[in-house]
Amino acid sequence: MNPSSQQPIIIDSNTDSLPVYLKKIWRYRQLILTFARRDLKVKFAQTSLGLAWVIIQPTFAVAVYTAFFTLVIKIPTGNTPYILFVISGITLWGLFSYIFSQGVNVLISNQDLIRKMAFPKITLPFSKVIVAGIEFVISFILLFIAWLILSRNIQWQITLLLLPILGVALFALAITLILLSYSIKNRDLLHIAPFLVYFGIWFTPVFYPVSLIPEEVKHLIYLNPLAGMIDFFRWTIGINPAFSIFYLIDFLGIVLLFALALIRFKNIEDNLVDTI
């Protein structure tokens, strides 16, 4: 390759505008993939089963939750088999929890790299989306198989399937970037992440349908954008019978939140080397 054909990377003290920042992220897209490959190698290094754990973990979780919530609590899910209901919830929750729980630690775990190398630091949490996406695809295949066996209810709304998936990924990235930007000067904030993952699942309709919530307060659950995205996802595959306007409200709210989080992280990124 002719060196003269390569665009030079200019480093200065001026803060990038948002369009310039987005172009810079795109220019470093290969680095995002490199970080993702590194994470995959580290995650499954010295394990005899390797990627099989991606199948074993959600399958075990589904078995436990299905046994508990059908035999002990007996949660009603209408005409939808509970196992299909819970797989759909766990699949999306797993996408969120991996991006968020892994993303909030990327600055601390990569301190040496951040100090030694000039690159958009946002590529680090972005790489977690790639890893989470690979695991999500494997989990989704399990869901698809269960869906074909137990439902086969294919409707036109399946064409919107990618919207709730994108919404979950953007929401996980948004709160990750916000937490990272404020934890630079206050590391205590990072301890919030495990609590959000451990307890947030109970405020999200992963194991139970929204129909179980009293009618007068049912709409309040959609203050949690994940609730809207999981129900939206279930609607696209024919599990939820009716569409709710809260799905679109939550999706648009997530897009706005992600834009604000991106701007916030961009504004503090230049000072990361001095404060990390």
C-alpha positions as CSV (number, residue, x, y, z in Angstrom):
1,M,0.0,0.0,0.0
2,N,1.2,3.5,-0.9
3,P,1.8,5.4,2.4
4,S,0.8,8.6,0.7
5,S,-2.7,7.2,0.2
6,Q,-3.3,6.8,3.9
7,Q,-5.0,9.7,5.8
8,P,-2.8,11.1,8.5
9,I,-4.1,11.0,12.1
10,I,-3.9,14.5,13.6
11,I,-3.7,14.8,17.3
12,D,-4.3,18.2,18.9
13,S,-5.7,19.7,22.1
14,N,-9.0,20.7,20.5
15,T,-12.2,18.8,21.3
16,D,-13.6,17.0,18.3
17,S,-17.1,18.0,17.1
18,L,-19.6,15.2,17.1
19,P,-19.4,14.5,13.3
20,V,-15.6,14.4,13.5
21,Y,-15.8,12.1,16.6
22,L,-18.1,9.7,14.8
23,K,-15.8,9.6,11.8
24,K,-12.9,8.8,14.1
25,I,-14.8,5.9,15.6
26,W,-15.5,4.6,12.2
27,R,-11.9,4.9,11.2
28,Y,-10.9,2.8,14.2
29,R,-13.6,0.1,13.6
30,Q,-10.9,-2.5,13.0
31,L,-9.6,-1.8,16.5
32,I,-13.0,-2.5,17.9
33,L,-12.9,-6.0,16.3
34,T,-9.4,-6.5,17.6
35,F,-10.5,-5.8,21.1
36,A,-13.5,-8.1,20.7
37,R,-11.3,-11.0,19.4
38,R,-9.0,-10.5,22.4
39,D,-11.9,-10.6,24.8
40,L,-13.2,-13.8,23.3
41,K,-9.8,-15.5,23.5
42,V,-9.5,-14.4,27.2
43,K,-13.0,-15.5,28.1
44,F,-12.7,-19.0,26.8
45,A,-9.0,-19.6,27.4
46,Q,-8.1,-22.7,29.3
47,T,-11.7,-24.0,29.1
48,S,-12.3,-27.4,27.6
49,L,-15.9,-26.6,26.5
50,G,-15.1,-23.1,25.0
51,L,-18.1,-21.5,23.3
52,A,-20.3,-24.4,24.5
53,W,-20.6,-22.4,27.7
54,V,-22.6,-19.8,25.8
55,I,-25.2,-22.6,25.3
56,I,-24.9,-24.3,28.6
57,Q,-25.3,-21.2,30.8
58,P,-28.6,-19.9,29.3
59,T,-30.0,-23.4,29.0
60,F,-29.4,-24.1,32.7
61,A,-30.9,-20.7,33.6
62,V,-34.0,-21.5,31.5
63,A,-34.4,-24.9,33.1
64,V,-34.2,-23.5,36.7
65,Y,-36.5,-20.6,36.0
66,T,-39.0,-22.7,34.1
67,A,-39.2,-25.3,36.9
68,F,-39.5,-22.6,39.6
69,F,-42.0,-20.3,38.0
70,T,-44.2,-23.1,36.5
71,L,-44.2,-25.7,39.3
72,V,-43.9,-23.5,42.4
73,I,-45.3,-20.0,41.6
74,K,-47.2,-21.1,38.5
75,I,-47.1,-17.9,36.5
76,P,-49.7,-17.7,33.8
77,T,-48.5,-16.7,30.3
78,G,-51.8,-17.3,28.3
79,N,-51.4,-19.4,25.3
80,T,-47.6,-19.1,25.2
81,P,-45.6,-21.9,26.7
82,Y,-43.7,-20.5,29.7
83,I,-40.4,-21.9,28.5
84,L,-40.7,-19.9,25.3
85,F,-41.7,-16.8,27.3
86,V,-38.7,-17.0,29.6
87,I,-36.1,-17.8,26.9
88,S,-37.2,-14.7,25.0
89,G,-36.6,-12.6,28.2
90,I,-33.3,-14.2,29.1
91,T,-32.0,-13.8,25.6
92,L,-32.4,-10.0,25.6
93,W,-31.4,-9.6,29.3
94,G,-28.2,-11.5,28.6
95,L,-27.4,-9.0,25.8
96,F,-27.9,-6.1,28.1
97,S,-26.1,-7.5,31.2
98,Y,-23.0,-8.5,29.3
99,I,-22.5,-5.1,27.6
100,F,-23.2,-3.2,30.8
101,S,-21.4,-5.4,33.4
102,Q,-18.3,-5.8,31.2
103,G,-18.3,-2.3,29.7
104,V,-18.2,-0.4,33.0
105,N,-14.8,-1.9,33.8
106,V,-13.0,-1.3,30.5
107,L,-11.2,1.9,31.5
108,I,-9.7,0.4,34.7
109,S,-8.8,-2.9,33.0
110,N,-7.1,-1.1,30.1
111,Q,-5.3,1.7,32.0
112,D,-1.8,0.9,30.5
113,L,-3.2,0.7,27.0
114,I,-5.0,4.0,27.4
115,R,-1.8,5.8,28.7
116,K,0.4,4.4,25.9
117,M,-1.8,4.5,22.8
118,A,-3.8,7.3,21.2
119,F,-7.2,6.0,20.1
120,P,-10.8,6.7,20.7
121,K,-11.4,5.2,24.1
122,I,-15.0,4.6,23.3
123,T,-13.9,1.7,21.1
124,L,-13.3,-0.3,24.3
125,P,-17.0,-0.4,25.5
126,F,-18.1,-0.7,21.8
127,S,-16.0,-3.9,21.5
128,K,-18.2,-5.5,24.3
129,V,-21.2,-5.1,22.0
130,I,-19.4,-7.4,19.4
131,V,-18.8,-10.1,22.0
132,A,-22.3,-9.8,23.5
133,G,-23.7,-9.9,20.0
134,I,-21.9,-13.2,19.2
135,E,-23.3,-14.8,22.4
136,F,-26.7,-13.3,21.6
137,V,-26.8,-14.9,18.2
138,I,-26.1,-18.3,19.8
139,S,-28.8,-17.8,22.4
140,F,-31.2,-16.5,19.7
141,I,-30.7,-19.8,17.8
142,L,-31.9,-21.7,20.8
143,L,-34.9,-19.4,21.1
144,F,-35.7,-19.8,17.4
145,I,-35.6,-23.6,17.7
146,A,-37.9,-23.5,20.7
147,W,-40.1,-21.0,18.8
148,L,-40.4,-23.3,15.8
149,I,-41.2,-26.3,18.0
150,L,-43.7,-24.6,20.4
151,S,-45.2,-21.8,18.4
152,R,-44.6,-21.3,14.7
153,N,-46.6,-18.2,14.9
154,I,-45.0,-16.1,12.2
155,Q,-46.5,-12.7,11.7
156,W,-45.6,-9.6,9.7
157,Q,-44.2,-7.9,12.8
158,I,-41.2,-10.2,12.7
159,T,-39.8,-7.7,10.2
160,L,-39.3,-5.3,13.1
161,L,-37.3,-7.8,15.1
162,L,-34.0,-5.9,15.0
163,L,-35.5,-2.7,16.5
164,P,-35.9,-4.1,20.1
165,I,-32.5,-5.8,19.8
166,L,-30.9,-2.6,18.8
167,G,-32.7,-0.8,21.5
168,V,-31.3,-3.1,24.2
169,A,-27.8,-2.8,22.9
170,L,-28.0,1.1,22.7
171,F,-29.5,1.3,26.2
172,A,-26.7,-0.9,27.7
173,L,-24.1,1.2,25.9
174,A,-25.8,4.5,27.0
175,I,-25.8,3.8,30.7
176,T,-22.3,2.2,30.4
177,L,-20.9,5.5,28.9
178,I,-22.7,7.6,31.4
179,L,-21.4,5.6,34.3
180,L,-17.9,5.5,32.8
181,S,-17.9,9.3,32.3
182,Y,-18.9,10.0,35.9
183,S,-16.8,7.3,37.5
184,I,-13.5,8.8,36.4
185,K,-13.5,11.0,39.4
186,N,-15.7,8.8,41.6
187,R,-14.8,5.1,41.4
188,D,-17.5,4.3,43.9
189,L,-20.0,4.6,41.1
190,L,-18.7,1.5,39.5
191,H,-20.1,-0.5,42.4
192,I,-23.6,0.4,41.3
193,A,-23.2,-1.8,38.2
194,P,-23.5,-5.2,40.0
195,F,-26.6,-4.0,41.9
196,L,-28.3,-2.9,38.7
197,V,-27.6,-6.3,37.0
198,Y,-28.6,-8.4,40.0
199,F,-31.7,-6.5,41.1
200,G,-32.7,-4.9,37.8
201,I,-33.9,-8.2,36.4
202,W,-36.7,-8.3,38.9
203,F,-38.0,-4.9,37.7
204,T,-38.0,-6.1,34.1
205,P,-40.6,-8.6,32.7
206,V,-38.1,-11.3,32.1
207,F,-39.8,-14.0,34.1
208,Y,-43.3,-12.6,34.4
209,P,-45.7,-11.0,32.0
210,V,-46.7,-7.4,32.4
211,S,-50.3,-8.6,32.6
212,L,-49.6,-9.7,36.2
213,I,-49.0,-6.1,37.3
214,P,-52.1,-4.2,38.6
215,E,-53.8,-2.3,35.8
216,E,-53.5,1.1,37.6
217,V,-49.7,1.0,37.8
218,K,-49.0,-1.3,34.8
219,H,-47.7,1.6,32.6
220,L,-45.1,2.5,35.2
221,I,-43.0,-0.5,34.4
222,Y,-42.2,1.0,31.0
223,L,-40.2,3.7,32.8
224,N,-37.6,1.0,32.6
225,P,-36.7,1.0,28.9
226,L,-35.7,-2.6,29.0
227,A,-39.3,-3.6,29.9
228,G,-40.5,-1.9,26.7
229,M,-37.8,-3.5,24.6
230,I,-38.3,-7.0,25.9
231,D,-42.1,-6.8,25.4
232,F,-41.5,-5.2,22.0
233,F,-39.3,-8.2,21.1
234,R,-41.9,-10.7,22.3
235,W,-44.5,-8.9,20.2
236,T,-42.4,-9.2,17.0
237,I,-42.2,-13.0,17.4
238,G,-45.9,-13.4,18.3
239,I,-45.6,-13.9,22.0
240,N,-47.2,-10.7,23.1
241,P,-50.6,-10.4,21.4
242,A,-51.0,-6.6,21.3
243,F,-48.7,-3.7,20.4
244,S,-48.2,-0.9,22.9
245,I,-47.3,2.7,22.2
246,F,-44.8,2.4,25.1
247,Y,-42.6,0.3,22.9
248,L,-42.0,3.2,20.5
249,I,-41.7,5.7,23.4
250,D,-39.1,3.6,25.1
251,F,-37.2,3.1,21.8
252,L,-37.1,6.8,21.0
253,G,-36.1,7.6,24.6
254,I,-33.2,5.1,24.3
255,V,-32.0,6.7,21.1
256,L,-32.0,10.1,22.8
257,L,-30.3,8.8,25.9
258,F,-27.6,7.2,23.8
259,A,-27.0,10.4,21.9
260,L,-26.6,12.3,25.2
261,A,-24.3,9.6,26.6
262,L,-22.1,9.7,23.5
263,I,-21.7,13.5,23.7
264,R,-21.0,13.3,27.4
265,F,-18.3,10.6,26.9
266,K,-16.8,12.5,24.0
267,N,-16.4,15.6,26.2
268,I,-14.5,13.8,28.9
269,E,-12.4,11.5,26.7
270,D,-9.5,13.9,26.1
271,N,-8.9,14.0,29.9
272,L,-9.0,10.3,30.5
273,V,-5.2,9.8,30.3
274,D,-4.7,12.4,33.1
275,T,-7.5,11.2,35.3
276,I,-7.5,7.4,34.9
